[in-house]
Amino acid sequence: MTVHELTPGAVDLAPLGEVERDPVPGPSAAPEPPQLSPGPSRARRTATTLGWSVLGLVVFLGAWQLASAHSPDLPTPGETFTEMRKLLADPFYDNGPNDKGILLRVGESVQRVFKGFTLAALVGIPVGLLIGAGRRAWLAVNPVVQLLRPVSPLAWYPIFLTVLASPLKAGPWVIFVTALWPIVLNTTAGVAEIPQDHKDIARVFRFGRVAYLRHVLIPDSLPAIVVGLRVSMGIAWMVIVAVEMLAGGSGIGSYVWTEYNALNLAHVICAILIIGTVGLVLDFVFLRLARAVARQEAHA
């Protein structure tokens, strides 16, 4: 008699060697981290940047050459660079108010810009901190800022010329008004973006006004302040050329206007290239300052 007949419903037992068993999970090896491909080297990045810069310069010079071919009055790049070498051969000579070297004129324009820019920073940063930290100050000052901010910088020149009765003294004040608004607005925005937890910490430790200003308000709004200073400097350097074209004197703006009236467009283009180079240097300085502040903020 078989087992099936004795125990109904029983199942056949397979031989031990034929039983299929689930694999017992054991310790598995840790997966290898994905291999990250190394990024381009610093030398390769520099070469790439330089290559694209050279390409852009070649395209620019080619377009300039084509424009000169269609307009005989416009000097070619070669003619302009010849005049540039002559101007830079003795850039600091001084034969009187109306006969100075090109870089000496640039230096006078930079001085006027920094006078107005420094005054704008001394006024704009405290005003921005005040209206950013206090709602009442914001309600009082914001309408004035929004009313005067869109006014063209050159529209202020007759006002300051009338008040000061001196074209040379009016220039820095026009720069002051021009550079003021970006500083005020960026400083205000920086104060408005202070993290709430920083304010809570100051409240918990019962910071006084001086301590709050020193440890919270200024450090947290400093990156926005530097951005405002950078924008203001760029605008101020553009405006000084137009102001000096109206005011005369010995700055680079008056030089552009004088050479234009003398129909010497090669010297005008030389002055434009020098103005652009100085503006690039000023912007680079503030860009480095902004990056330094951002790194300091990240490590704080």
Secondary structure, DSSP 8 states (H G I E B T S, - for coil): --HHHHSTT------GGG-----------------------HHHHHHHHHHHHHHHHHHHHHHHHHHHHH-TTS--HHHHHHHHHHHHHSTT-BSSTT-B-HHHHHHHHHHHHHHHHHHHHHHHHHHHHHHHH-HHHHHHHHHHHHHHTTS-HHHHHHHHHHHH--HHHHHHHHHHHHHHHHHHHHHHHHHHT--HHHHHHHHHTT--HHHHIIIIIHHHHHHHHHHHHHHHHHHHHHHHHHHHHHH-SSSHHHHHHHHHHTT-HHHHHHHHHHHHHHHHHHHHHHHHHHHHHHHHHHH-
